[in-house]
Amino acid sequence: MIKVGLTGGIGSGKTTVAKLFEKKGIPVYYTDTKAKHLMTYNKLLKFQIIEAFGKDVYHNNGRLNRKTLASIIFNDKAKLTLINNLVHPAIAADGKAWYKAQNTMYAIKESALMIESGSHHDLDVLVVVTADIKERIRRVQKRDHVSMKTVEERINNQLSDAERLAHADYIIDNNDFGKIKEQVDALHEELVRI
């Protein structure tokens, strides 16, 4: 089975692209969703996060308080690095087990921080989704109901498109939604031939 990584900056449209692959029957591991789950239910990880950031990053019901955690980590690169250093090993182990459980020609792991975490080294193919910066900002503002400044801060805490593209085996341009499906179709055909 081919291990495919799907990455791109915030608002680039990774999830949109991943859902198109899912419609083709390709399993997708959504790293952000899985990270939130692990941060709530993995006892060791939860303990480490509370030790590092305080109990206010969790609601009284035990669920992660994403808003509070985001306000801490997105304004402080050292704290962002710390949370990533706590979460990435748990995601790596979980993702490895997930890949082993798949029984398809290829499977996709979707992650914004694939290169930063080093997990791209465990893949056979890396796909980078790109979109113009103004479009990415517009999408994130609409999706997350946050200010332009907040989105720009998040973008500045990630690799640039140029840095991501240096690692890419394939690129999907997500500036025109009408053309995404044909790009996914073409890539799917290529991946099943490998």
C-alpha positions as a printed NumPy array, in Angstrom:
array([[  0.   ,   0.   ,   0.   ],
       [  1.208,   3.492,  -0.864],
       [  1.321,   5.984,   2.018],
       [  0.274,   9.393,   0.713],
       [  0.619,  12.622,   2.651],
       [ -1.658,  15.554,   1.892],
       [ -0.517,  18.908,   3.23 ],
       [ -0.846,  22.631,   2.679],
       [ -1.159,  25.825,   4.641],
       [ -4.186,  26.848,   6.633],
       [ -7.087,  27.589,   4.301],
       [ -5.459,  25.95 ,   1.284],
       [ -8.272,  23.421,   0.962],
       [ -6.657,  20.219,   2.231],
       [ -9.921,  18.928,   3.649],
       [-11.831,  19.707,   0.452],
       [ -9.268,  17.736,  -1.542],
       [ -9.26 ,  14.894,   1.023],
       [-13.049,  14.566,   0.801],
       [-12.798,  14.182,  -2.983],
       [-10.409,  11.261,  -2.469],
       [-12.796,   9.774,   0.105],
       [-15.57 ,   9.841,  -2.502],
       [-13.324,   7.531,  -4.541],
       [-13.179,   5.077,  -1.636],
       [ -9.729,   6.135,  -0.445],
       [ -9.359,   6.18 ,   3.353],
       [ -8.203,   9.485,   4.84 ],
       [ -6.638,  10.029,   8.259],
       [ -7.507,  13.572,   9.362],
       [ -4.649,  14.538,  11.649],
       [ -6.319,  17.615,  13.194],
       [ -9.452,  15.645,  14.083],
       [ -7.416,  12.768,  15.474],
       [ -5.168,  15.151,  17.437],
       [ -8.206,  16.717,  19.127],
       [ -9.459,  13.241,  20.006],
       [ -6.097,  12.148,  21.41 ],
       [ -5.7  ,  15.411,  23.347],
       [ -8.995,  14.65 ,  25.083],
       [ -8.846,  10.869,  25.537],
       [ -5.154,   9.914,  25.698],
       [ -4.505,  10.186,  29.442],
       [ -0.738,  10.638,  29.216],
       [ -0.994,  13.298,  26.518],
       [ -3.738,  15.128,  28.42 ],
       [ -1.613,  15.107,  31.588],
       [  1.389,  16.494,  29.669],
       [ -0.722,  19.276,  28.147],
       [ -2.139,  20.292,  31.54 ],
       [  1.379,  20.282,  33.026],
       [  2.63 ,  22.508,  30.196],
       [ -0.306,  24.911,  29.75 ],
       [ -2.488,  24.683,  32.86 ],
       [ -5.888,  23.168,  33.527],
       [ -7.75 ,  26.024,  31.785],
       [ -6.977,  24.444,  28.403],
       [ -9.666,  21.878,  29.282],
       [-13.344,  22.484,  30.019],
       [-14.861,  21.106,  33.23 ],
       [-16.287,  18.174,  31.23 ],
       [-12.744,  17.12 ,  30.258],
       [-12.939,  18.288,  26.661],
       [-10.152,  20.36 ,  25.157],
       [-10.762,  24.123,  25.291],
       [ -9.464,  24.801,  21.797],
       [-10.051,  28.539,  21.987],
       [ -7.963,  28.942,  25.138],
       [ -5.193,  26.692,  23.847],
       [ -5.133,  28.516,  20.493],
       [ -4.837,  31.897,  22.225],
       [ -1.778,  30.591,  24.07 ],
       [  0.064,  28.8  ,  21.277],
       [ -0.599,  30.933,  18.207],
       [  1.007,  33.997,  19.781],
       [  4.112,  32.281,  21.119],
       [  6.358,  30.184,  18.869],
       [  7.991,  28.433,  21.837],
       [  4.596,  27.312,  23.145],
       [  3.518,  26.273,  19.655],
       [  6.675,  24.171,  19.413],
       [  5.965,  22.68 ,  22.841],
       [  2.413,  21.578,  21.979],
       [  3.64 ,  20.142,  18.688],
       [  6.386,  18.221,  20.498],
       [  3.756,  16.728,  22.806],
       [  1.111,  15.908,  20.193],
       [  3.195,  14.789,  17.193],
       [  4.581,  11.577,  18.751],
       [  1.052,  10.479,  19.729],
       [ -0.207,  11.229,  16.212],
       [  2.755,   9.425,  14.634],
       [  2.059,   6.233,  16.599],
       [ -1.686,   6.407,  15.949],
       [ -1.177,   7.14 ,  12.241],
       [  1.239,   4.234,  11.861],
       [ -1.326,   1.833,  13.325],
       [ -4.032,   3.346,  11.098],
       [ -1.982,   2.808,   7.92 ],
       [ -1.399,  -0.839,   8.887],
       [ -5.159,  -1.355,   9.22 ],
       [ -5.921,  -0.094,   5.684],
       [ -6.49 ,  -2.502,   2.825],
       [ -6.455,  -0.269,  -0.252],
       [ -4.044,   0.606,  -3.069],
       [ -3.176,   3.778,  -1.199],
       [ -4.285,   5.719,   1.866],
       [ -3.975,   9.403,   2.691],
       [ -2.851,  11.172,   5.842],
       [ -3.991,  14.814,   5.828],
       [ -1.994,  17.258,   7.956],
       [ -1.098,  20.942,   7.926],
       [  2.164,  20.284,   9.776],
       [  3.38 ,  17.195,   7.944],
       [  6.738,  18.675,   7.005],
       [  7.258,  20.553,  10.275],
       [  6.596,  17.362,  12.26 ],
       [  8.927,  15.309,  10.072],
       [  6.162,  12.78 ,   9.375],
       [  6.602,  13.299,   5.629],
       [  9.703,  11.092,   5.891],
       [  7.442,   8.1  ,   6.626],
       [  5.473,   8.565,   3.383],
       [  5.852,   7.317,  -0.158],
       [  4.243,  10.347,  -1.815],
       [  3.662,  13.935,  -0.674],
       [  0.885,  16.048,  -2.194],
       [  0.846,  19.787,  -1.469],
       [ -2.366,  21.796,  -1.848],
       [ -1.842,  25.478,  -2.647],
       [ -4.032,  28.56 ,  -2.931],
       [ -3.403,  32.289,  -3.14 ],
       [ -2.82 ,  33.906,   0.237],
       [ -5.811,  36.271,  -0.066],
       [ -8.094,  33.333,  -0.824],
       [ -6.709,  31.366,   2.12 ],
       [ -7.31 ,  34.303,   4.47 ],
       [-10.88 ,  34.711,   3.175],
       [-11.624,  31.007,   3.665],
       [-10.278,  30.866,   7.214],
       [-12.064,  34.061,   8.253],
       [-15.327,  32.616,   6.958],
       [-14.766,  29.148,   8.467],
       [-13.392,  30.16 ,  11.887],
       [-15.045,  33.589,  12.314],
       [-11.715,  35.231,  13.15 ],
       [-10.008,  38.472,  12.16 ],
       [ -7.601,  38.881,   9.276],
       [ -4.836,  39.549,  11.819],
       [ -5.535,  36.229,  13.56 ],
       [ -5.372,  34.338,  10.262],
       [ -2.156,  36.107,   9.265],
       [ -0.579,  35.159,  12.618],
       [ -1.505,  31.513,  12.049],
       [ -0.116,  31.616,   8.508],
       [  3.119,  33.159,   9.798],
       [  3.496,  30.252,  12.254],
       [  3.487,  27.743,   9.38 ],
       [  5.943,  27.004,   6.601],
       [  5.602,  29.069,   3.452],
       [  4.176,  27.501,   0.296],
       [  7.672,  27.658,  -1.223],
       [  9.073,  25.616,   1.676],
       [  6.275,  23.052,   1.338],
       [  6.59 ,  22.845,  -2.439],
       [ 10.285,  21.983,  -2.107],
       [  9.145,  18.626,  -0.648],
       [  6.181,  17.997,  -2.98 ],
       [  5.855,  15.047,  -5.318],
       [  2.534,  16.422,  -6.598],
       [  0.827,  19.812,  -6.372],
       [ -2.897,  20.541,  -6.382],
       [ -3.778,  24.165,  -7.176],
       [ -6.908,  25.037,  -5.226],
       [ -7.586,  28.545,  -6.497],
       [-10.412,  27.378,  -8.763],
       [-12.807,  24.891,  -7.165],
       [-14.051,  23.868, -10.597],
       [-10.618,  22.491, -11.5  ],
       [ -9.91 ,  20.622,  -8.278],
       [-11.936,  17.537,  -9.142],
       [-10.065,  16.999, -12.404],
       [ -6.72 ,  17.37 , -10.59 ],
       [ -7.81 ,  14.823,  -7.965],
       [ -9.088,  12.46 , -10.68 ],
       [ -5.754,  12.647, -12.528],
       [ -3.716,  12.112,  -9.358],
       [ -5.926,   9.195,  -8.3  ],
       [ -5.366,   7.51 , -11.662],
       [ -1.624,   7.982, -11.299],
       [ -1.534,   6.654,  -7.729],
       [ -3.417,   3.462,  -8.568],
       [ -0.869,   2.799, -11.356],
       [  2.171,   3.087,  -9.073]])
